[in-house]
Amino acid sequence: MPKKQEDHRCIQLGQNIKKLRERNAWTQEELAERSNLHISYIGQIERGLRYPSLKVLFKIADSLEVKITELFKGINAEKNK
């Protein structure tokens, strides 16, 4: 898989997490506390700089009270970016 496409997917994942967090009117710190993760790690995920494990994504989804599939919404919509 080309790096550019891989990066696009991580950026989109982070944007989805950020939108869901903001929908709850939470700061990154609040999401970090609820997920038992470090605030800087949440920030890096939201910016597409980190590649979170499935375990971490489940923690985030559970904290946001959404299905994990919500985190991946629209990621494959633009395959050639």
N, C-alpha and C positions, 0 to 999 in steps of 0.2 A: 504494500500500500504506500503510495507517495506521501512524503512527510506533510506536504501542504494540506492534503485531504485529511490526514490524521489530526493536524493542528486545528483545522476548521471544526472538526467534530468535538474536540475538547473545548474549544471556545464556545460552541453552541450549547454543550452540556453545562458549562459554567453560567452562561446567560440564562438558561432555563432555571437553574438553581437560584440565581439571583432574583429572577422574576417571581418565583414562588416564595422566596424569603420576603421580598418587598410586599407581596400580596398580603402577607401576615403582618406587615408593618414592623418587621424585626430588623435589628441591626445584625451585622456579621457576628458580633459578640454574642447576641442572643441565640443565633443558630448554632454557634460553636458550643455554647454551654448546653443547649438542649441535645446536641449530637455527641457531646463528650469529645470534641475535637478542639484543636488550637485555632484561635481566631485567624492567625496568619495562614494556616492551612486552608481555611474556608475562603479567604481572599484569593489565594493562589488558584484554587479550584475554579472560583468564579471568573478569574481572568484567563483560564485555560492554560495555566502554567504547570499544573500538576495533573497526574494521571491517577485518580483515586481508584482504590480497589473496589470490588463489588461489595465487600463488607462495609466499607465507608459509605458507599452510595446507599446501601440499605439503611444505615444509621441516619443519613440525611433525609431520605424519603420518610422514614418513620417519624423523625422529628417534625417534618413539614406536614405530616399526616396525609401523604399522597402515595399512590402506587408508584413503584420504582419506574414504571414505564413513562410517567409524567416527566421524569428527568430527561428522557431521551426524545421527547416530542419534537418532531421536525428535523431531526439530525440527518436522516438519510434523504431528505427532500431534495437536496442539491448535491448530487454525487460528484460533479465535475469541478468543484471549487478548489 
